[in-house]
Amino acid sequence: MSQDYQSIRVLLIEDDEGDFLLIREHLSEEKMVEFRLERADRLSTAIELLGRSQFDIVLLDLGLPDSTSAETFDRLHEACQTTPVIILTGLDDEELAVKKMKSGAQDYMVKGEIGGRLLTRSIRYAIERYKLMEALENSIREIKTLRGFLPICASCKKIRDDKGYWNQIEAYVTKHSDAKFTHGICPECFKKLYPDYCDDVWGKNKKKEL
């Protein structure tokens, strides 16, 4: 996905030729962004396209020849959950479109009210919201990983990750959180590692006390 939105690949799922031409015209009005528009006139065709190609945004008409309005978004969302979707609707479908937003759609637009600037802004905002949601979900997954059960070696204290590799605890925690490590040595380990030095220091301290 383009970070600066200079080039955005759009999949329009629309069976009406007039609506397709209108959407294409609206997107062509934007001079600062290149919209690379592709069209599918069937839901099944769109799902195939999404399976083999990457798009930045999907514009979805709910009423398609091979799908009813009530199930169109659900079928698309089930098949492809990695691309943000804006629903295109007639006034009769507005209530349904709002329900689908609660199920994961990024936005909905009433066809009769679509203009070039409004459409462009909606696309860009939808992409940005989707990126933020992905980042938030990744953070939540990382937090859950740290709060769950961690397989740790009883001897060397390494942690096994979800791919089966054993990592030093510092490396694992750093990867899954914002924690930073500084290294020192506790008194018990210091005594085990440097007993002679400890005895020498301890003896001198005892003499001072006397």
Rosetta blueprint (number, residue, H / E / L):
1 M L
2 S L
3 Q L
4 D L
5 Y L
6 Q L
7 S E
8 I E
9 R E
10 V E
11 L E
12 L E
13 I E
14 E L
15 D L
16 D L
17 E H
18 G H
19 D H
20 F H
21 L H
22 L H
23 I H
24 R H
25 E H
26 H H
27 L H
28 S H
29 E L
30 E L
31 K L
32 M L
33 V L
34 E E
35 F E
36 R E
37 L E
38 E E
39 R E
40 A E
41 D L
42 R L
43 L H
44 S H
45 T H
46 A H
47 I H
48 E H
49 L H
50 L H
51 G H
52 R H
53 S L
54 Q L
55 F L
56 D L
57 I E
58 V E
59 L E
60 L E
61 D E
62 L L
63 G L
64 L E
65 P L
66 D L
67 S E
68 T L
69 S H
70 A H
71 E H
72 T H
73 F H
74 D H
75 R H
76 L H
77 H H
78 E H
79 A H
80 C L
81 Q L
82 T L
83 T L
84 P L
85 V E
86 I E
87 I E
88 L E
89 T E
90 G L
91 L H
92 D H
93 D H
94 E H
95 E H
96 L H
97 A H
98 V H
99 K H
100 K H
101 M H
102 K H
103 S L
104 G L
105 A L
106 Q L
107 D E
108 Y E
109 M E
110 V E
111 K H
112 G H
113 E H
114 I L
115 G L
116 G H
117 R H
118 L H
119 L H
120 T H
121 R H
122 S H
123 I H
124 R H
125 Y H
126 A H
127 I H
128 E H
129 R H
130 Y H
131 K H
132 L H
133 M H
134 E H
135 A H
136 L H
137 E H
138 N H
139 S H
140 I H
141 R H
142 E H
143 I H
144 K H
145 T H
146 L H
147 R H
148 G L
149 F L
150 L L
151 P L
152 I E
153 C L
154 A L
155 S L
156 C L
157 K L
158 K L
159 I E
160 R E
161 D L
162 D L
163 K L
164 G L
165 Y L
166 W E
167 N E
168 Q L
169 I H
170 E H
171 A H
172 Y H
173 V H
174 T H
175 K H
176 H H
177 S L
178 D L
179 A L
180 K L
181 F L
182 T L
183 H L
184 G L
185 I L
186 C L
187 P H
188 E H
189 C H
190 F H
191 K H
192 K H
193 L H
194 Y L
195 P H
196 D H
197 Y H
198 C H
199 D H
200 D H
201 V H
202 W H
203 G H
204 K H
205 N H
206 K H
207 K H
208 K H
209 E H
210 L L
